[in-house]
């Protein structure tokens, strides 16, 4: 969600900054698109590097049993509280 909103914000600044749409005209639409695409590329490459390293160093997946139980119980030991 943050990525989608960030992309829209970057491109929208280029759209609504145009003088023809009532903006100040201080921003170029093409620059906003290039910057947005560059941000996406950096985020994807960075994410792949970080998760690639984590995958090699440690197990980042739950076992089938842990998936069935749920991460709250198997990792965090968070259970439902019974207030009888």
Backbone as JSON Lines, residues from 0, in Angstrom:
{"i":0,"aa":"X","n":[0.81,-1.18,0.0],"ca":[0.0,0.0,0.0],"c":[0.87,1.26,0.0]}
{"i":1,"aa":"X","n":[1.95,1.25,0.77],"ca":[2.81,2.42,0.81],"c":[3.43,2.67,-0.56]}
{"i":2,"aa":"X","n":[3.79,1.59,-1.25],"ca":[4.39,1.75,-2.57],"c":[3.42,2.34,-3.58]}
{"i":3,"aa":"X","n":[2.19,1.86,-3.55],"ca":[1.19,2.37,-4.49],"c":[0.91,3.84,-4.23]}
{"i":4,"aa":"X","n":[0.76,4.2,-2.98],"ca":[0.5,5.6,-2.63],"c":[1.71,6.48,-2.96]}
{"i":5,"aa":"X","n":[2.91,5.96,-2.75],"ca":[4.11,6.72,-3.09],"c":[4.24,6.94,-4.58]}
{"i":6,"aa":"X","n":[3.94,5.92,-5.37],"ca":[3.98,6.05,-6.83],"c":[2.95,7.08,-7.28]}
{"i":7,"aa":"X","n":[1.74,6.97,-6.76],"ca":[0.7,7.94,-7.15],"c":[1.11,9.35,-6.73]}
{"i":8,"aa":"X","n":[1.65,9.51,-5.54],"ca":[2.06,10.84,-5.09],"c":[3.14,11.43,-5.96]}
{"i":9,"aa":"X","n":[4.12,10.62,-6.35],"ca":[5.19,11.11,-7.21],"c":[4.69,11.52,-8.57]}
{"i":10,"aa":"X","n":[3.86,10.69,-9.16],"ca":[3.33,11.01,-10.49],"c":[2.31,12.14,-10.42]}
{"i":11,"aa":"X","n":[1.48,12.15,-9.39],"ca":[0.47,13.2,-9.24],"c":[1.1,14.57,-9.09]}
{"i":12,"aa":"X","n":[2.25,14.63,-8.42],"ca":[2.95,15.92,-8.29],"c":[3.33,16.44,-9.67]}
{"i":13,"aa":"X","n":[3.74,15.53,-10.55],"ca":[4.07,15.93,-11.91],"c":[2.86,16.34,-12.72]}
{"i":14,"aa":"X","n":[1.75,15.67,-12.47],"ca":[0.52,15.99,-13.22],"c":[-0.06,17.32,-12.74]}
{"i":15,"aa":"X","n":[-0.29,17.44,-11.45],"ca":[-0.98,18.62,-10.91],"c":[-0.05,19.81,-10.71]}
{"i":16,"aa":"X","n":[1.24,19.61,-10.95],"ca":[2.17,20.73,-10.91],"c":[2.24,21.48,-12.23]}
{"i":17,"aa":"X","n":[1.61,20.93,-13.27],"ca":[1.61,21.57,-14.58],"c":[0.82,22.88,-14.53]}
{"i":18,"aa":"X","n":[1.35,23.89,-15.17],"ca":[0.66,25.19,-15.21],"c":[-0.71,25.07,-15.87]}
{"i":19,"aa":"X","n":[-0.82,24.19,-16.86],"ca":[-2.1,24.04,-17.56],"c":[-3.19,23.46,-16.65]}
{"i":20,"aa":"X","n":[-2.8,22.85,-15.54],"ca":[-3.77,22.33,-14.58],"c":[-3.84,23.17,-13.31]}
{"i":21,"aa":"X","n":[-3.28,24.38,-13.37],"ca":[-3.36,25.29,-12.24],"c":[-2.19,25.2,-11.28]}
{"i":22,"aa":"X","n":[-1.19,24.43,-11.62],"ca":[-0.03,24.3,-10.75],"c":[0.97,25.42,-10.96]}
{"i":23,"aa":"X","n":[2.04,25.4,-10.2],"ca":[3.08,26.43,-10.28],"c":[4.01,26.22,-11.47]}
{"i":24,"aa":"X","n":[4.04,25.01,-12.03],"ca":[4.9,24.73,-13.18],"c":[6.35,24.53,-12.82]}
{"i":25,"aa":"X","n":[6.64,24.3,-11.54],"ca":[8.03,24.14,-11.1],"c":[8.5,22.7,-11.16]}
{"i":26,"aa":"X","n":[7.65,21.8,-11.57],"ca":[8.0,20.38,-11.58],"c":[7.7,19.81,-12.97]}
{"i":27,"aa":"X","n":[8.6,18.95,-13.44],"ca":[8.41,18.33,-14.74],"c":[7.81,16.94,-14.57]}
{"i":28,"aa":"X","n":[6.8,16.66,-15.34],"ca":[6.14,15.35,-15.27],"c":[7.14,14.23,-15.57]}
{"i":29,"aa":"X","n":[7.96,14.42,-16.59],"ca":[8.92,13.37,-16.96],"c":[9.92,13.11,-15.83]}
{"i":30,"aa":"X","n":[10.35,14.15,-15.14],"ca":[11.26,13.97,-14.01],"c":[10.59,13.18,-12.89]}
{"i":31,"aa":"X","n":[9.31,13.43,-12.66],"ca":[8.58,12.71,-11.62],"c":[8.44,11.23,-11.98]}
{"i":32,"aa":"X","n":[8.18,10.94,-13.24],"ca":[8.05,9.54,-13.67],"c":[9.4,8.84,-13.55]}
{"i":33,"aa":"X","n":[10.46,9.49,-14.0],"ca":[11.8,8.89,-13.92],"c":[12.18,8.64,-12.46]}
{"i":34,"aa":"X","n":[11.93,9.6,-11.6],"ca":[12.23,9.44,-10.18],"c":[11.41,8.33,-9.54]}
{"i":35,"aa":"X","n":[10.15,8.22,-9.92],"ca":[9.29,7.18,-9.39],"c":[9.77,5.8,-9.83]}
{"i":36,"aa":"X","n":[10.1,5.66,-11.09],"ca":[10.62,4.39,-11.6],"c":[11.94,4.04,-10.92]}
{"i":37,"aa":"X","n":[12.8,5.03,-10.74],"ca":[14.08,4.79,-10.06],"c":[13.84,4.32,-8.62]}
{"i":38,"aa":"X","n":[12.88,4.93,-7.94],"ca":[12.54,4.51,-6.58],"c":[12.04,3.08,-6.52]}
{"i":39,"aa":"X","n":[11.23,2.69,-7.49],"ca":[10.72,1.32,-7.56],"c":[11.88,0.34,-7.77]}
{"i":40,"aa":"X","n":[12.78,0.68,-8.68],"ca":[13.93,-0.2,-8.96],"c":[14.8,-0.35,-7.72]}
{"i":41,"aa":"X","n":[15.1,0.74,-7.04],"ca":[15.92,0.69,-5.83],"c":[15.25,-0.18,-4.76]}
{"i":42,"aa":"X","n":[13.95,-0.01,-4.58],"ca":[13.23,-0.79,-3.58],"c":[13.23,-2.28,-3.93]}
{"i":43,"aa":"X","n":[13.01,-2.62,-5.18],"ca":[13.0,-4.02,-5.59],"c":[14.37,-4.66,-5.45]}
{"i":44,"aa":"X","n":[15.4,-3.99,-5.93],"ca":[16.76,-4.54,-5.82],"c":[17.17,-4.66,-4.36]}
{"i":45,"aa":"X","n":[16.91,-3.63,-3.57],"ca":[17.23,-3.68,-2.15],"c":[16.51,-4.8,-1.44]}
{"i":46,"aa":"X","n":[15.23,-4.97,-1.73],"ca":[14.45,-6.05,-1.13],"c":[14.98,-7.42,-1.51]}
{"i":47,"aa":"X","n":[15.33,-7.58,-2.78],"ca":[15.88,-8.86,-3.23],"c":[17.21,-9.17,-2.55]}
{"i":48,"aa":"X","n":[18.05,-8.16,-2.39],"ca":[19.34,-8.36,-1.73],"c":[19.13,-8.73,-0.26]}
{"i":49,"aa":"X","n":[18.3,-7.96,0.45],"ca":[18.08,-8.22,1.87],"c":[17.47,-9.59,2.08]}
{"i":50,"aa":"X","n":[16.42,-9.93,1.36],"ca":[15.78,-11.23,1.54],"c":[16.66,-12.36,1.05]}
{"i":51,"aa":"X","n":[17.47,-12.11,0.03],"ca":[18.42,-13.13,-0.43],"c":[19.44,-13.45,0.64]}
{"i":52,"aa":"X","n":[19.98,-12.43,1.3],"ca":[20.95,-12.64,2.38],"c":[20.27,-13.33,3.56]}
{"i":53,"aa":"X","n":[19.09,-12.87,3.95],"ca":[18.38,-13.5,5.06],"c":[18.08,-14.97,4.77]}
{"i":54,"aa":"X","n":[17.74,-15.26,3.56],"ca":[17.42,-16.64,3.17],"c":[18.64,-17.54,3.29]}
{"i":55,"aa":"X","n":[19.82,-17.01,2.97],"ca":[21.05,-17.79,3.08],"c":[21.5,-17.94,4.53]}
{"i":56,"aa":"X","n":[21.28,-16.92,5.34],"ca":[21.77,-16.9,6.71],"c":[20.83,-17.64,7.66]}
{"i":57,"aa":"X","n":[19.54,-17.47,7.49],"ca":[18.58,-18.03,8.42],"c":[17.36,-18.53,7.66]}
{"i":58,"aa":"X","n":[16.56,-19.29,8.34],"ca":[15.32,-19.78,7.74],"c":[14.22,-18.75,7.97]}
{"i":59,"aa":"X","n":[13.7,-18.16,6.91],"ca":[12.67,-17.14,7.08],"c":[11.27,-17.69,6.81]}
{"i":60,"aa":"X","n":[11.19,-19.0,6.58],"ca":[9.89,-19.63,6.35],"c":[9.46,-20.4,7.59]}
{"i":61,"aa":"X","n":[8.16,-20.47,7.78],"ca":[7.61,-21.31,8.84],"c":[7.49,-22.74,8.32]}
{"i":62,"aa":"X","n":[7.56,-23.7,9.23],"ca":[7.29,-25.08,8.84],"c":[5.79,-25.22,8.59]}
{"i":63,"aa":"X","n":[5.39,-26.35,8.0],"ca":[3.95,-26.56,7.76],"c":[3.17,-26.59,9.06]}
{"i":64,"aa":"X","n":[3.76,-27.19,10.09],"ca":[3.09,-27.23,11.39],"c":[2.94,-25.83,11.98]}
{"i":65,"aa":"X","n":[4.0,-25.0,11.88],"ca":[3.94,-23.63,12.38],"c":[2.93,-22.8,11.59]}
{"i":66,"aa":"X","n":[2.85,-23.04,10.29],"ca":[1.84,-22.34,9.48],"c":[0.45,-22.71,9.93]}
{"i":67,"aa":"X","n":[0.23,-24.0,10.21],"ca":[-1.09,-24.46,10.63],"c":[-1.47,-23.84,11.98]}
{"i":68,"aa":"X","n":[-0.52,-23.83,12.91],"ca":[-0.78,-23.25,14.23],"c":[-0.95,-21.74,14.13]}
{"i":69,"aa":"X","n":[-0.15,-21.12,13.28],"ca":[-0.18,-19.67,13.12],"c":[1.05,-19.03,13.73]}
{"i":70,"aa":"X","n":[1.5,-17.94,13.16],"ca":[2.71,-17.27,13.62],"c":[2.55,-16.7,15.04]}
{"i":71,"aa":"X","n":[1.35,-16.27,15.39],"ca":[1.14,-15.71,16.74],"c":[1.52,-16.72,17.81]}
{"i":72,"aa":"X","n":[1.11,-17.97,17.62],"ca":[1.41,-19.0,18.62],"c":[2.81,-19.56,18.45]}
{"i":73,"aa":"X","n":[3.19,-19.9,17.23],"ca":[4.46,-20.6,17.03],"c":[5.68,-19.72,17.19]}
{"i":74,"aa":"X","n":[5.61,-18.46,16.86],"ca":[6.77,-17.58,16.97],"c":[6.69,-16.69,18.2]}
{"i":75,"aa":"X","n":[5.55,-16.07,18.4],"ca":[5.42,-15.05,19.43],"c":[4.78,-15.54,20.72]}
{"i":76,"aa":"X","n":[4.29,-16.76,20.72],"ca":[3.6,-17.34,21.88],"c":[2.45,-16.47,22.36]}
{"i":77,"aa":"X","n":[1.73,-15.89,21.41],"ca":[0.58,-15.06,21.72],"c":[-0.66,-15.93,21.54]}
{"i":78,"aa":"X","n":[-1.39,-16.13,22.59],"ca":[-2.6,-16.93,22.51],"c":[-3.82,-16.12,22.88]}
{"i":79,"aa":"X","n":[-4.96,-16.69,22.63],"ca":[-6.18,-15.98,23.01],"c":[-6.36,-16.08,24.51]}
{"i":80,"aa":"X","n":[-6.84,-15.03,25.09],"ca":[-7.06,-14.98,26.54],"c":[-8.53,-15.29,26.79]}
{"i":81,"aa":"X","n":[-8.75,-16.25,27.65],"ca":[-10.11,-16.66,27.98],"c":[-10.52,-15.97,29.27]}
{"i":82,"aa":"X","n":[-11.53,-15.1,29.19],"ca":[-11.99,-14.34,30.35],"c":[-13.31,-14.93,30.86]}
{"i":83,"aa":"X","n":[-13.27,-16.16,31.35],"ca":[-14.51,-16.78,31.87],"c":[-14.81,-16.33,33.26]}
